């Protein structure tokens, strides 16, 4: 099992790293790390609000309501995306198409929700 989190003095230098699944935080290349000590801070590059319709009951399940937002740009490197709804419940999920910058937000509750999205990019 890989060491996923490293914090502290490692060989005389400070190390603060969180690796992606399958990578060892001590030896992972930068693309294998979610966070590392030399990374620039994340800056919210794009943010906005959007109403996401409620899902449709389908037997014992709910078919998610969804809305797609054009972010106005594609991405060559995956940005960090955070989506939350106005009730602070985890009822929304998102998928980003990196080629065309389309962010699709899903709602798995029967009521419409106001969602706020943030796209963070290291500059």
Secondary structure, DSSP 8 states (H G I E B T S, - for coil): ----EEEEEETTEEEEEEE-TT--TTT--GGGEEE-TT---EEEEEEEEEEE---EEETTEEE-EEEEEE-SS--SS--EEEEEETT--S-EEEEEETTTTEEEEEE-SSS-EEEEEEEEEE-
